[in-house]
Amino acid sequence: MVERVSKRLMEIVDALPLKEGVRVLEIGCGPGVAAREVCRRTERSYVLAIDRSEKAIRQAIYGSTSELRSGRIYFRQVAVEDFELDAGDKRFDLAFAVRVGALDGRHPELEKQALGKIAKALKRNGRFFIDGGDPLQEISLDDFR
């Protein structure tokens, strides 16, 4: 079965600087469509997709049977402002977020907390992208490193 990916999500994934072996953190993954598409684009990528919604994570897991079996994708229910790497986890090469309330500018303190957590999860030269550009904009995390 071929999954339908919206034009908007396809453009967002197209804009990500994906390469073989990339470690990707998706923030606010919803039902996991973009995370699965990232996995399809490379053979040796790893994606950790998080969402604060238990229902979204259940849907993402349900729709990702083959990706989960491959060990290249994992889902975790957690709010970005509470996210921490598990002991032994490697840092990520890039992170992206689409329509995440904690990062939309309406809650400055929450956003600051979330950006700090994202910076800690990324490698020193890791990059962070959010929707709102054409189609993405890169957000500097220098103030949080």
C-alpha positions in Angstrom: 0.0 0.0 0.0 1.4 3.4 -1.0 0.8 6.1 1.6 -0.6 9.4 0.5 1.6 12.2 1.7 0.1 15.7 1.4 1.8 18.2 -1.0 2.8 20.4 1.9 4.4 17.6 3.9 6.2 16.3 0.8 7.6 19.8 0.2 8.8 19.9 3.8 10.5 16.6 3.6 12.0 17.5 0.2 13.5 20.6 1.9 15.3 18.7 4.6 19.0 18.1 4.1 18.8 14.3 4.2 21.7 12.0 3.5 22.6 8.4 4.2 23.0 7.7 7.9 21.3 10.9 9.1 19.8 10.9 12.6 16.5 12.9 12.5 14.4 14.1 15.4 10.8 15.0 14.4 9.0 17.2 16.9 5.2 17.0 16.8 5.0 14.0 14.5 1.2 13.5 14.6 0.4 10.2 12.9 3.9 9.7 11.7 3.5 10.5 8.0 6.6 12.7 7.7 8.7 10.4 9.8 7.9 7.5 7.6 8.7 9.6 4.5 12.1 10.5 5.9 12.8 6.8 6.4 11.8 6.1 2.8 14.3 8.6 1.5 17.4 7.0 2.8 18.4 3.4 3.6 20.4 4.0 6.8 18.6 6.9 8.5 17.2 6.8 12.0 14.2 8.8 13.0 12.9 9.5 16.5 9.5 11.1 16.2 7.9 12.7 19.3 4.5 14.1 20.0 2.7 15.2 23.2 -0.5 13.4 22.2 -0.9 9.7 23.2 -3.5 9.3 20.4 -1.0 10.6 17.8 1.7 8.3 19.0 -0.7 5.3 18.9 -1.6 6.2 15.3 2.0 6.7 14.3 3.0 3.3 15.7 0.0 1.6 14.1 0.9 3.0 10.7 4.6 2.3 10.9 4.8 -1.5 11.3 7.6 -2.2 8.7 9.6 0.9 9.7 9.5 -0.1 13.4 10.6 -3.7 12.5 13.6 -2.3 10.6 14.7 -0.4 13.8 15.0 2.8 11.8 12.1 4.6 13.4 11.0 5.0 17.0 8.1 7.0 18.5 8.0 8.6 21.9 5.1 10.4 23.7 6.6 13.5 25.2 6.2 17.2 24.9 9.2 18.9 23.3 9.7 21.2 26.4 10.1 18.0 28.5 12.2 16.0 25.9 15.5 14.5 26.9 17.7 12.0 25.3 17.7 8.6 27.0 21.0 7.4 28.5 23.1 6.1 25.7 21.2 7.8 22.9 23.3 9.5 20.2 22.6 13.1 19.4 20.8 14.0 16.2 22.1 15.6 12.9 18.9 17.5 12.4 15.5 18.2 13.9 12.3 19.5 12.4 8.9 20.6 13.6 5.7 21.3 11.7 2.8 23.2 13.4 4.1 22.8 17.0 2.4 25.2 19.4 5.4 25.4 21.7 7.4 26.8 18.8 5.0 29.2 17.2 5.9 32.3 19.1 2.8 32.6 21.2 4.4 31.2 24.4 8.0 32.7 24.7 9.0 31.0 27.9 7.8 27.6 26.7 9.5 28.2 23.4 12.8 29.0 25.1 12.5 25.8 27.2 11.8 23.8 24.1 14.7 25.3 22.1 17.0 24.5 24.9 15.9 20.8 24.9 16.3 20.6 21.1 19.8 22.1 21.2 20.8 19.5 23.8 19.5 16.7 21.5 21.4 17.9 18.5 25.1 17.4 17.6 27.3 20.5 17.8 26.6 21.3 14.1 23.1 19.9 14.2 20.4 21.9 12.4 16.8 22.8 13.3 14.0 23.6 10.9 10.4 24.7 11.4 7.6 25.3 9.0 6.8 28.8 8.0 9.5 29.4 5.5 9.4 28.4 1.8 8.5 25.7 3.1 11.0 25.6 6.0 13.1 28.1 7.9 16.2 27.2 9.8 16.3 28.3 13.4 19.6 29.1 15.0 20.2 27.4 18.3 23.5 29.2 19.1 22.0 30.9 22.1 21.1 27.5 23.6 24.4 25.7 23.0 
